[in-house]
Amino acid sequence: MPTYDIATRAQALALKIGGRHPNEEIKHITGISVRSINRIVDQAIERGLDLNNPIILDSYVADSPRSGRPSKQAKA
């Protein structure tokens, strides 16, 4: 699954909650699949997005922690 930068996810979220653009148009504008658009919206709502007061915070569209083995490299 491709990953999208935070600005692209925020743009897709803004277009979707604005209600004026269908999913196919958002897909054309941002390059994000319809399924991913719906997932971004669902995650934003889970993270506290209020559709009555739609202010988009970074935490709504930030990357989720990834599972897996931590890196052994020391962070410089």
N, CA, C and O atoms as a Maestro MAE file, in Angstrom:
{
 s_m_m2io_version
 :::
 2.0.0
}

f_m_ct {
 s_m_title
 :::
 protein
 m_atom[304] {
  # First column is atom index #
  i_m_mmod_type
  r_m_x_coord
  r_m_y_coord
  r_m_z_coord
  i_m_residue_number
  s_m_chain_name
  s_m_pdb_residue_name
  s_m_pdb_atom_name
  i_m_atomic_number
  :::
  1 25 0.843 -1.174 0.000 1 A "MET " " N  " 7
  2 3 0.000 0.000 0.000 1 A "MET " " CA " 6
  3 2 0.891 1.240 0.000 1 A "MET " " C  " 6
  4 15 1.797 1.353 0.825 1 A "MET " " O  " 8
  5 25 0.640 2.160 -0.911 2 A "PRO " " N  " 7
  6 3 1.475 3.364 -0.937 2 A "PRO " " CA " 6
  7 2 1.205 4.267 0.274 2 A "PRO " " C  " 6
  8 15 0.114 4.266 0.845 2 A "PRO " " O  " 8
  9 25 2.215 5.018 0.635 3 A "THR " " N  " 7
  10 3 2.032 5.986 1.707 3 A "THR " " CA " 6
  11 2 2.008 7.383 1.090 3 A "THR " " C  " 6
  12 15 2.692 7.656 0.103 3 A "THR " " O  " 8
  13 25 1.221 8.241 1.682 4 A "TYR " " N  " 7
  14 3 1.067 9.601 1.177 4 A "TYR " " CA " 6
  15 2 1.538 10.565 2.250 4 A "TYR " " C  " 6
  16 15 1.406 10.290 3.442 4 A "TYR " " O  " 8
  17 25 2.088 11.698 1.828 5 A "ASP " " N  " 7
  18 3 2.561 12.664 2.814 5 A "ASP " " CA " 6
  19 2 1.372 13.296 3.531 5 A "ASP " " C  " 6
  20 15 0.233 13.227 3.069 5 A "ASP " " O  " 8
  21 25 1.665 13.903 4.656 6 A "ILE " " N  " 7
  22 3 0.623 14.432 5.535 6 A "ILE " " CA " 6
  23 2 -0.189 15.530 4.848 6 A "ILE " " C  " 6
  24 15 -1.388 15.656 5.100 6 A "ILE " " O  " 8
  25 25 0.441 16.317 3.992 7 A "ALA " " N  " 7
  26 3 -0.283 17.395 3.303 7 A "ALA " " CA " 6
  27 2 -1.299 16.834 2.317 7 A "ALA " " C  " 6
  28 15 -2.401 17.368 2.195 7 A "ALA " " O  " 8
  29 25 -0.942 15.770 1.615 8 A "THR " " N  " 7
  30 3 -1.858 15.154 0.657 8 A "THR " " CA " 6
  31 2 -3.046 14.527 1.376 8 A "THR " " C  " 6
  32 15 -4.183 14.638 0.917 8 A "THR " " O  " 8
  33 25 -2.781 13.866 2.509 9 A "ARG " " N  " 7
  34 3 -3.875 13.275 3.287 9 A "ARG " " CA " 6
  35 2 -4.797 14.361 3.831 9 A "ARG " " C  " 6
  36 15 -6.017 14.195 3.836 9 A "ARG " " O  " 8
  37 25 -4.217 15.473 4.289 10 A "ALA " " N  " 7
  38 3 -5.032 16.582 4.800 10 A "ALA " " CA " 6
  39 2 -5.871 17.196 3.682 10 A "ALA " " C  " 6
  40 15 -7.025 17.562 3.906 10 A "ALA " " O  " 8
  41 25 -5.306 17.311 2.488 11 A "GLN " " N  " 7
  42 3 -6.061 17.846 1.352 11 A "GLN " " CA " 6
  43 2 -7.238 16.932 1.016 11 A "GLN " " C  " 6
  44 15 -8.352 17.410 0.803 11 A "GLN " " O  " 8
  45 25 -6.999 15.633 0.969 12 A "ALA " " N  " 7
  46 3 -8.072 14.688 0.673 12 A "ALA " " CA " 6
  47 2 -9.156 14.754 1.745 12 A "ALA " " C  " 6
  48 15 -10.346 14.713 1.431 12 A "ALA " " O  " 8
  49 25 -8.748 14.856 3.002 13 A "LEU " " N  " 7
  50 3 -9.706 14.947 4.102 13 A "LEU " " CA " 6
  51 2 -10.542 16.227 3.987 13 A "LEU " " C  " 6
  52 15 -11.757 16.196 4.180 13 A "LEU " " O  " 8
  53 25 -9.896 17.332 3.678 14 A "ALA " " N  " 7
  54 3 -10.610 18.607 3.538 14 A "ALA " " CA " 6
  55 2 -11.610 18.556 2.388 14 A "ALA " " C  " 6
  56 15 -12.737 19.034 2.523 14 A "ALA " " O  " 8
  57 25 -11.210 17.985 1.266 15 A "LEU " " N  " 7
  58 3 -12.117 17.878 0.129 15 A "LEU " " CA " 6
  59 2 -13.302 16.977 0.451 15 A "LEU " " C  " 6
  60 15 -14.432 17.258 0.052 15 A "LEU " " O  " 8
  61 25 -13.038 15.892 1.175 16 A "LYS " " N  " 7
  62 3 -14.096 14.936 1.506 16 A "LYS " " CA " 6
  63 2 -15.099 15.519 2.498 16 A "LYS " " C  " 6
  64 15 -16.308 15.396 2.298 16 A "LYS " " O  " 8
  65 25 -14.611 16.152 3.566 17 A "ILE " " N  " 7
  66 3 -15.543 16.662 4.572 17 A "ILE " " CA " 6
  67 2 -16.207 17.956 4.124 17 A "ILE " " C  " 6
  68 15 -17.208 18.374 4.705 17 A "ILE " " O  " 8
  69 25 -15.657 18.592 3.096 18 A "GLY " " N  " 7
  70 3 -16.304 19.770 2.525 18 A "GLY " " CA " 6
  71 2 -17.607 19.413 1.835 18 A "GLY " " C  " 6
  72 15 -18.513 20.240 1.735 18 A "GLY " " O  " 8
  73 25 -17.701 18.176 1.361 19 A "GLY " " N  " 7
  74 3 -18.935 17.668 0.791 19 A "GLY " " CA " 6
  75 2 -19.230 18.079 -0.635 19 A "GLY " " C  " 6
  76 15 -20.294 17.742 -1.154 19 A "GLY " " O  " 8
  77 25 -18.339 18.788 -1.281 20 A "ARG " " N  " 7
  78 3 -18.619 19.265 -2.639 20 A "ARG " " CA " 6
  79 2 -17.964 18.398 -3.712 20 A "ARG " " C  " 6
  80 15 -18.250 18.551 -4.899 20 A "ARG " " O  " 8
  81 25 -17.085 17.488 -3.289 21 A "HIS " " N  " 7
  82 3 -16.342 16.687 -4.261 21 A "HIS " " CA " 6
  83 2 -16.620 15.201 -4.040 21 A "HIS " " C  " 6
  84 15 -16.492 14.711 -2.918 21 A "HIS " " O  " 8
  85 25 -16.999 14.479 -5.098 22 A "PRO " " N  " 7
  86 3 -17.171 13.028 -4.964 22 A "PRO " " CA " 6
  87 2 -15.804 12.344 -4.857 22 A "PRO " " C  " 6
  88 15 -14.775 12.933 -5.187 22 A "PRO " " O  " 8
  89 25 -15.814 11.107 -4.395 23 A "ASN " " N  " 7
  90 3 -14.564 10.373 -4.186 23 A "ASN " " CA " 6
  91 2 -13.719 10.277 -5.448 23 A "ASN " " C  " 6
  92 15 -12.495 10.394 -5.375 23 A "ASN " " O  " 8
  93 25 -14.343 10.068 -6.604 24 A "GLU " " N  " 7
  94 3 -13.582 9.939 -7.853 24 A "GLU " " CA " 6
  95 2 -12.847 11.234 -8.193 24 A "GLU " " C  " 6
  96 15 -11.734 11.189 -8.717 24 A "GLU " " O  " 8
  97 25 -13.444 12.371 -7.905 25 A "GLU " " N  " 7
  98 3 -12.780 13.653 -8.157 25 A "GLU " " CA " 6
  99 2 -11.617 13.854 -7.186 25 A "GLU " " C  " 6
  100 15 -10.558 14.346 -7.576 25 A "GLU " " O  " 8
  101 25 -11.816 13.472 -5.920 26 A "ILE " " N  " 7
  102 3 -10.732 13.566 -4.935 26 A "ILE " " CA " 6
  103 2 -9.581 12.651 -5.352 26 A "ILE " " C  " 6
  104 15 -8.412 13.014 -5.217 26 A "ILE " " O  " 8
  105 25 -9.918 11.467 -5.858 27 A "LYS " " N  " 7
  106 3 -8.896 10.536 -6.349 27 A "LYS " " CA " 6
  107 2 -8.106 11.166 -7.485 27 A "LYS " " C  " 6
  108 15 -6.882 11.049 -7.531 27 A "LYS " " O  " 8
  109 25 -8.795 11.830 -8.395 28 A "HIS " " N  " 7
  110 3 -8.138 12.480 -9.530 28 A "HIS " " CA " 6
  111 2 -7.230 13.627 -9.066 28 A "HIS " " C  " 6
  112 15 -6.137 13.807 -9.603 28 A "HIS " " O  " 8
  113 25 -7.673 14.392 -8.083 29 A "ILE " " N  " 7
  114 3 -6.909 15.544 -7.597 29 A "ILE " " CA " 6
  115 2 -5.679 15.111 -6.808 29 A "ILE " " C  " 6
  116 15 -4.587 15.641 -7.014 29 A "ILE " " O  " 8
  117 25 -5.856 14.147 -5.902 30 A "THR " " N  " 7
  118 3 -4.781 13.790 -4.964 30 A "THR " " CA " 6
  119 2 -3.993 12.550 -5.345 30 A "THR " " C  " 6
  120 15 -2.853 12.382 -4.912 30 A "THR " " O  " 8
  121 25 -4.589 11.676 -6.154 31 A "GLY " " N  " 7
  122 3 -3.923 10.424 -6.497 31 A "GLY " " CA " 6
  123 2 -4.122 9.340 -5.450 31 A "GLY " " C  " 6
  124 15 -3.503 8.280 -5.544 31 A "GLY " " O  " 8
  125 25 -4.958 9.575 -4.470 32 A "ILE " " N  " 7
  126 3 -5.235 8.612 -3.409 32 A "ILE " " CA " 6
  127 2 -6.448 7.789 -3.817 32 A "ILE " " C  " 6
  128 15 -7.444 8.337 -4.290 32 A "ILE " " O  " 8
  129 25 -6.367 6.470 -3.635 33 A "SER " " N  " 7
  130 3 -7.480 5.602 -4.010 33 A "SER " " CA " 6
  131 2 -8.707 5.891 -3.148 33 A "SER " " C  " 6
  132 15 -8.598 6.424 -2.044 33 A "SER " " O  " 8
  133 25 -9.874 5.529 -3.673 34 A "VAL " " N  " 7
  134 3 -11.131 5.768 -2.964 34 A "VAL " " CA " 6
  135 2 -11.127 5.043 -1.619 34 A "VAL " " C  " 6
  136 15 -11.574 5.596 -0.615 34 A "VAL " " O  " 8
  137 25 -10.636 3.835 -1.597 35 A "ARG " " N  " 7
  138 3 -10.577 3.065 -0.347 35 A "ARG " " CA " 6
  139 2 -9.705 3.779 0.691 35 A "ARG " " C  " 6
  140 15 -10.068 3.857 1.864 35 A "ARG " " O  " 8
  141 25 -8.563 4.294 0.255 36 A "SER " " N  " 7
  142 3 -7.668 5.005 1.166 36 A "SER " " CA " 6
  143 2 -8.292 6.316 1.648 36 A "SER " " C  " 6
  144 15 -8.106 6.702 2.802 36 A "SER " " O  " 8
  145 25 -9.019 6.991 0.788 37 A "ILE " " N  " 7
  146 3 -9.699 8.228 1.190 37 A "ILE " " CA " 6
  147 2 -10.672 7.935 2.326 37 A "ILE " " C  " 6
  148 15 -10.697 8.642 3.333 37 A "ILE " " O  " 8
  149 25 -11.464 6.893 2.155 38 A "ASN " " N  " 7
  150 3 -12.427 6.519 3.191 38 A "ASN " " CA " 6
  151 2 -11.722 6.119 4.488 38 A "ASN " " C  " 6
  152 15 -12.208 6.416 5.579 38 A "ASN " " O  " 8
  153 25 -10.576 5.445 4.366 39 A "ARG " " N  " 7
  154 3 -9.808 5.052 5.559 39 A "ARG " " CA " 6
  155 2 -9.242 6.281 6.266 39 A "ARG " " C  " 6
  156 15 -9.241 6.335 7.496 39 A "ARG " " O  " 8
  157 25 -8.768 7.254 5.517 40 A "ILE " " N  " 7
  158 3 -8.235 8.484 6.104 40 A "ILE " " CA " 6
  159 2 -9.333 9.215 6.880 40 A "ILE " " C  " 6
  160 15 -9.099 9.696 7.989 40 A "ILE " " O  " 8
  161 25 -10.526 9.296 6.296 41 A "VAL " " N  " 7
  162 3 -11.647 9.953 6.971 41 A "VAL " " CA " 6
  163 2 -12.030 9.192 8.237 41 A "VAL " " C  " 6
  164 15 -12.236 9.801 9.287 41 A "VAL " " O  " 8
  165 25 -12.126 7.874 8.145 42 A "ASP " " N  " 7
  166 3 -12.488 7.063 9.317 42 A "ASP " " CA " 6
  167 2 -11.469 7.221 10.444 42 A "ASP " " C  " 6
  168 15 -11.846 7.359 11.608 42 A "ASP " " O  " 8
  169 25 -10.174 7.203 10.100 43 A "GLN " " N  " 7
  170 3 -9.136 7.362 11.125 43 A "GLN " " CA " 6
  171 2 -9.188 8.749 11.749 43 A "GLN " " C  " 6
  172 15 -8.990 8.890 12.956 43 A "GLN " " O  " 8
  173 25 -9.448 9.765 10.951 44 A "ALA " " N  " 7
  174 3 -9.535 11.129 11.483 44 A "ALA " " CA " 6
  175 2 -10.679 11.241 12.479 44 A "ALA " " C  " 6
  176 15 -10.539 11.889 13.516 44 A "ALA " " O  " 8
  177 25 -11.799 10.618 12.173 45 A "ILE " " N  " 7
  178 3 -12.943 10.645 13.088 45 A "ILE " " CA " 6
  179 2 -12.600 9.900 14.377 45 A "ILE " " C  " 6
  180 15 -12.942 10.361 15.466 45 A "ILE " " O  " 8
  181 25 -11.927 8.752 14.264 46 A "GLU " " N  " 7
  182 3 -11.495 8.008 15.446 46 A "GLU " " CA " 6
  183 2 -10.536 8.824 16.308 46 A "GLU " " C  " 6
  184 15 -10.531 8.693 17.532 46 A "GLU " " O  " 8
  185 25 -9.730 9.661 15.674 47 A "ARG " " N  " 7
  186 3 -8.735 10.461 16.384 47 A "ARG " " CA " 6
  187 2 -9.284 11.778 16.909 47 A "ARG " " C  " 6
  188 15 -8.545 12.574 17.488 47 A "ARG " " O  " 8
  189 25 -10.577 12.013 16.710 48 A "GLY " " N  " 7
  190 3 -11.199 13.184 17.328 48 A "GLY " " CA " 6
  191 2 -11.739 14.237 16.394 48 A "GLY " " C  " 6
  192 15 -12.169 15.289 16.867 48 A "GLY " " O  " 8
  193 25 -11.742 14.016 15.102 49 A "LEU " " N  " 7
  194 3 -12.299 14.995 14.170 49 A "LEU " " CA " 6
  195 2 -13.779 15.178 14.444 49 A "LEU " " C  " 6
  196 15 -14.534 14.206 14.485 49 A "LEU " " O  " 8
  197 25 -14.192 16.415 14.631 50 A "ASP " " N  " 7
  198 3 -15.598 16.750 14.839 50 A "ASP " " CA " 6
  199 2 -16.149 17.293 13.528 50 A "ASP " " C  " 6
  200 15 -15.736 18.361 13.078 50 A "ASP " " O  " 8
  201 25 -17.072 16.571 12.914 51 A "LEU " " N  " 7
  202 3 -17.606 16.987 11.618 51 A "LEU " " CA " 6
  203 2 -18.450 18.252 11.710 51 A "LEU " " C  " 6
  204 15 -18.702 18.898 10.693 51 A "LEU " " O  " 8
  205 25 -18.892 18.616 12.913 52 A "ASN " " N  " 7
  206 3 -19.640 19.863 13.086 52 A "ASN " " CA " 6
  207 2 -18.714 21.069 13.180 52 A "ASN " " C  " 6
  208 15 -19.137 22.199 12.934 52 A "ASN " " O  " 8
  209 25 -17.462 20.836 13.534 53 A "ASN " " N  " 7
  210 3 -16.449 21.882 13.629 53 A "ASN " " CA " 6
  211 2 -15.183 21.348 12.965 53 A "ASN " " C  " 6
  212 15 -14.223 21.007 13.656 53 A "ASN " " O  " 8
  213 25 -15.166 21.270 11.627 54 A "PRO " " N  " 7
  214 3 -14.101 20.559 10.923 54 A "PRO " " CA " 6
  215 2 -12.779 21.316 10.827 54 A "PRO " " C  " 6
  216 15 -12.439 21.865 9.778 54 A "PRO " " O  " 8
  217 25 -12.048 21.337 11.920 55 A "ILE " " N  " 7
  218 3 -10.689 21.870 11.922 55 A "ILE " " CA " 6
  219 2 -9.763 20.666 11.829 55 A "ILE " " C  " 6
  220 15 -9.836 19.760 12.658 55 A "ILE " " O  " 8
  221 25 -8.894 20.652 10.827 56 A "ILE " " N  " 7
  222 3 -8.025 19.503 10.608 56 A "ILE " " CA " 6
  223 2 -6.706 19.728 11.324 56 A "ILE " " C  " 6
  224 15 -5.962 20.654 11.003 56 A "ILE " " O  " 8
  225 25 -6.427 18.880 12.287 57 A "LEU " " N  " 7
  226 3 -5.167 18.917 13.020 57 A "LEU " " CA " 6
  227 2 -4.208 17.884 12.442 57 A "LEU " " C  " 6
  228 15 -4.640 16.896 11.846 57 A "LEU " " O  " 8
  229 25 -2.904 18.112 12.617 58 A "ASP " " N  " 7
  230 3 -1.906 17.162 12.138 58 A "ASP " " CA " 6
  231 2 -2.132 15.774 12.717 58 A "ASP " " C  " 6
  232 15 -1.912 14.770 12.039 58 A "ASP " " O  " 8
  233 25 -2.570 15.716 13.961 59 A "SER " " N  " 7
  234 3 -2.743 14.413 14.619 59 A "SER " " CA " 6
  235 2 -3.838 13.580 13.944 59 A "SER " " C  " 6
  236 15 -3.846 12.358 14.087 59 A "SER " " O  " 8
  237 25 -4.750 14.207 13.222 60 A "TYR " " N  " 7
  238 3 -5.812 13.478 12.539 60 A "TYR " " CA " 6
  239 2 -5.301 12.735 11.307 60 A "TYR " " C  " 6
  240 15 -5.866 11.711 10.924 60 A "TYR " " O  " 8
  241 25 -4.246 13.238 10.691 61 A "VAL " " N  " 7
  242 3 -3.746 12.637 9.449 61 A "VAL " " CA " 6
  243 2 -2.306 12.146 9.563 61 A "VAL " " C  " 6
  244 15 -1.692 11.791 8.557 61 A "VAL " " O  " 8
  245 25 -1.762 12.124 10.781 62 A "ALA " " N  " 7
  246 3 -0.382 11.691 10.996 62 A "ALA " " CA " 6
  247 2 -0.238 10.191 10.751 62 A "ALA " " C  " 6
  248 15 -1.216 9.445 10.813 62 A "ALA " " O  " 8
  249 25 0.989 9.758 10.472 63 A "ASP " " N  " 7
  250 3 1.276 8.342 10.296 63 A "ASP " " CA " 6
  251 2 1.007 7.588 11.582 63 A "ASP " " C  " 6
  252 15 1.290 8.076 12.676 63 A "ASP " " O  " 8
  253 25 0.460 6.400 11.439 64 A "SER " " N  " 7
  254 3 0.264 5.523 12.590 64 A "SER " " CA " 6
  255 2 1.573 4.808 12.893 64 A "SER " " C  " 6
  256 15 2.397 4.616 11.999 64 A "SER " " O  " 8
  257 25 1.771 4.413 14.149 65 A "PRO " " N  " 7
  258 3 2.980 3.643 14.460 65 A "PRO " " CA " 6
  259 2 2.978 2.329 13.682 65 A "PRO " " C  " 6
  260 15 1.931 1.705 13.510 65 A "PRO " " O  " 8
  261 25 4.127 1.923 13.226 66 A "ARG " " N  " 7
  262 3 4.258 0.693 12.457 66 A "ARG " " CA " 6
  263 2 4.676 -0.441 13.372 66 A "ARG " " C  " 6
  264 15 5.462 -0.252 14.300 66 A "ARG " " O  " 8
  265 25 4.147 -1.605 13.103 67 A "SER " " N  " 7
  266 3 4.558 -2.766 13.868 67 A "SER " " CA " 6
  267 2 5.857 -3.304 13.273 67 A "SER " " C  " 6
  268 15 6.233 -2.967 12.150 67 A "SER " " O  " 8
  269 25 6.512 -4.123 14.029 68 A "GLY " " N  " 7
  270 3 7.736 -4.729 13.519 68 A "GLY " " CA " 6
  271 2 8.898 -4.513 14.463 68 A "GLY " " C  " 6
  272 15 8.791 -3.836 15.485 68 A "GLY " " O  " 8
  273 25 9.983 -5.101 14.093 69 A "ARG " " N  " 7
  274 3 11.191 -5.032 14.905 69 A "ARG " " CA " 6
  275 2 11.784 -3.627 14.854 69 A "ARG " " C  " 6
  276 15 11.915 -3.041 13.779 69 A "ARG " " O  " 8
  277 25 12.142 -3.087 16.021 70 A "PRO " " N  " 7
  278 3 12.777 -1.764 16.021 70 A "PRO " " CA " 6
  279 2 14.159 -1.796 15.381 70 A "PRO " " C  " 6
  280 15 14.832 -2.827 15.383 70 A "PRO " " O  " 8
  281 25 14.569 -0.674 14.842 71 A "SER " " N  " 7
  282 3 15.879 -0.572 14.211 71 A "SER " " CA " 6
  283 2 16.977 -0.671 15.257 71 A "SER " " C  " 6
  284 15 16.826 -0.186 16.378 71 A "SER " " O  " 8
  285 25 18.094 -1.309 14.877 72 A "LYS " " N  " 7
  286 3 19.235 -1.419 15.785 72 A "LYS " " CA " 6
  287 2 20.165 -0.217 15.666 72 A "LYS " " C  " 6
  288 15 21.060 -0.044 16.494 72 A "LYS " " O  " 8
  289 25 19.965 0.607 14.653 73 A "GLN " " N  " 7
  290 3 20.832 1.753 14.459 73 A "GLN " " CA " 6
  291 2 20.554 2.808 15.507 73 A "GLN " " C  " 6
  292 15 19.403 3.087 15.842 73 A "GLN " " O  " 8
  293 25 21.628 3.392 16.020 74 A "ALA " " N  " 7
  294 3 21.480 4.482 16.993 74 A "ALA " " CA " 6
  295 2 21.093 5.744 16.237 74 A "ALA " " C  " 6
  296 15 21.640 6.041 15.175 74 A "ALA " " O  " 8
  297 25 20.149 6.476 16.796 75 A "LYS " " N  " 7
  298 3 19.745 7.726 16.158 75 A "LYS " " CA " 6
  299 2 20.783 8.782 16.498 75 A "LYS " " C  " 6
  300 15 21.129 8.981 17.662 75 A "LYS " " O  " 8
  301 25 21.266 9.446 15.482 76 A "ALA " " N  " 7
  302 3 22.308 10.447 15.679 76 A "ALA " " CA " 6
  303 2 21.710 11.791 16.056 76 A "ALA " " C  " 6
  304 15 22.443 12.758 16.262 76 A "ALA " " O  " 8
  :::
 }
 m_bond[303] {
  # First column is bond index #
  i_m_from
  i_m_to
  i_m_order
  :::
  1 1 2 1
  2 2 3 1
  3 3 4 2
  4 3 5 1
  5 5 6 1
  6 6 7 1
  7 7 8 2
  8 7 9 1
  9 9 10 1
  10 10 11 1
  11 11 12 2
  12 11 13 1
  13 13 14 1
  14 14 15 1
  15 15 16 2
  16 15 17 1
  17 17 18 1
  18 18 19 1
  19 19 20 2
  20 19 21 1
  21 21 22 1
  22 22 23 1
  23 23 24 2
  24 23 25 1
  25 25 26 1
  26 26 27 1
  27 27 28 2
  28 27 29 1
  29 29 30 1
  30 30 31 1
  31 31 32 2
  32 31 33 1
  33 33 34 1
  34 34 35 1
  35 35 36 2
  36 35 37 1
  37 37 38 1
  38 38 39 1
  39 39 40 2
  40 39 41 1
  41 41 42 1
  42 42 43 1
  43 43 44 2
  44 43 45 1
  45 45 46 1
  46 46 47 1
  47 47 48 2
  48 47 49 1
  49 49 50 1
  50 50 51 1
  51 51 52 2
  52 51 53 1
  53 53 54 1
  54 54 55 1
  55 55 56 2
  56 55 57 1
  57 57 58 1
  58 58 59 1
  59 59 60 2
  60 59 61 1
  61 61 62 1
  62 62 63 1
  63 63 64 2
  64 63 65 1
  65 65 66 1
  66 66 67 1
  67 67 68 2
  68 67 69 1
  69 69 70 1
  70 70 71 1
  71 71 72 2
  72 71 73 1
  73 73 74 1
  74 74 75 1
  75 75 76 2
  76 75 77 1
  77 77 78 1
  78 78 79 1
  79 79 80 2
  80 79 81 1
  81 81 82 1
  82 82 83 1
  83 83 84 2
  84 83 85 1
  85 85 86 1
  86 86 87 1
  87 87 88 2
  88 87 89 1
  89 89 90 1
  90 90 91 1
  91 91 92 2
  92 91 93 1
  93 93 94 1
  94 94 95 1
  95 95 96 2
  96 95 97 1
  97 97 98 1
  98 98 99 1
  99 99 100 2
  100 99 101 1
  101 101 102 1
  102 102 103 1
  103 103 104 2
  104 103 105 1
  105 105 106 1
  106 106 107 1
  107 107 108 2
  108 107 109 1
  109 109 110 1
  110 110 111 1
  111 111 112 2
  112 111 113 1
  113 113 114 1
  114 114 115 1
  115 115 116 2
  116 115 117 1
  117 117 118 1
  118 118 119 1
  119 119 120 2
  120 119 121 1
  121 121 122 1
  122 122 123 1
  123 123 124 2
  124 123 125 1
  125 125 126 1
  126 126 127 1
  127 127 128 2
  128 127 129 1
  129 129 130 1
  130 130 131 1
  131 131 132 2
  132 131 133 1
  133 133 134 1
  134 134 135 1
  135 135 136 2
  136 135 137 1
  137 137 138 1
  138 138 139 1
  139 139 140 2
  140 139 141 1
  141 141 142 1
  142 142 143 1
  143 143 144 2
  144 143 145 1
  145 145 146 1
  146 146 147 1
  147 147 148 2
  148 147 149 1
  149 149 150 1
  150 150 151 1
  151 151 152 2
  152 151 153 1
  153 153 154 1
  154 154 155 1
  155 155 156 2
  156 155 157 1
  157 157 158 1
  158 158 159 1
  159 159 160 2
  160 159 161 1
  161 161 162 1
  162 162 163 1
  163 163 164 2
  164 163 165 1
  165 165 166 1
  166 166 167 1
  167 167 168 2
  168 167 169 1
  169 169 170 1
  170 170 171 1
  171 171 172 2
  172 171 173 1
  173 173 174 1
  174 174 175 1
  175 175 176 2
  176 175 177 1
  177 177 178 1
  178 178 179 1
  179 179 180 2
  180 179 181 1
  181 181 182 1
  182 182 183 1
  183 183 184 2
  184 183 185 1
  185 185 186 1
  186 186 187 1
  187 187 188 2
  188 187 189 1
  189 189 190 1
  190 190 191 1
  191 191 192 2
  192 191 193 1
  193 193 194 1
  194 194 195 1
  195 195 196 2
  196 195 197 1
  197 197 198 1
  198 198 199 1
  199 199 200 2
  200 199 201 1
  201 201 202 1
  202 202 203 1
  203 203 204 2
  204 203 205 1
  205 205 206 1
  206 206 207 1
  207 207 208 2
  208 207 209 1
  209 209 210 1
  210 210 211 1
  211 211 212 2
  212 211 213 1
  213 213 214 1
  214 214 215 1
  215 215 216 2
  216 215 217 1
  217 217 218 1
  218 218 219 1
  219 219 220 2
  220 219 221 1
  221 221 222 1
  222 222 223 1
  223 223 224 2
  224 223 225 1
  225 225 226 1
  226 226 227 1
  227 227 228 2
  228 227 229 1
  229 229 230 1
  230 230 231 1
  231 231 232 2
  232 231 233 1
  233 233 234 1
  234 234 235 1
  235 235 236 2
  236 235 237 1
  237 237 238 1
  238 238 239 1
  239 239 240 2
  240 239 241 1
  241 241 242 1
  242 242 243 1
  243 243 244 2
  244 243 245 1
  245 245 246 1
  246 246 247 1
  247 247 248 2
  248 247 249 1
  249 249 250 1
  250 250 251 1
  251 251 252 2
  252 251 253 1
  253 253 254 1
  254 254 255 1
  255 255 256 2
  256 255 257 1
  257 257 258 1
  258 258 259 1
  259 259 260 2
  260 259 261 1
  261 261 262 1
  262 262 263 1
  263 263 264 2
  264 263 265 1
  265 265 266 1
  266 266 267 1
  267 267 268 2
  268 267 269 1
  269 269 270 1
  270 270 271 1
  271 271 272 2
  272 271 273 1
  273 273 274 1
  274 274 275 1
  275 275 276 2
  276 275 277 1
  277 277 278 1
  278 278 279 1
  279 279 280 2
  280 279 281 1
  281 281 282 1
  282 282 283 1
  283 283 284 2
  284 283 285 1
  285 285 286 1
  286 286 287 1
  287 287 288 2
  288 287 289 1
  289 289 290 1
  290 290 291 1
  291 291 292 2
  292 291 293 1
  293 293 294 1
  294 294 295 1
  295 295 296 2
  296 295 297 1
  297 297 298 1
  298 298 299 1
  299 299 300 2
  300 299 301 1
  301 301 302 1
  302 302 303 1
  303 303 304 2
  :::
 }
}
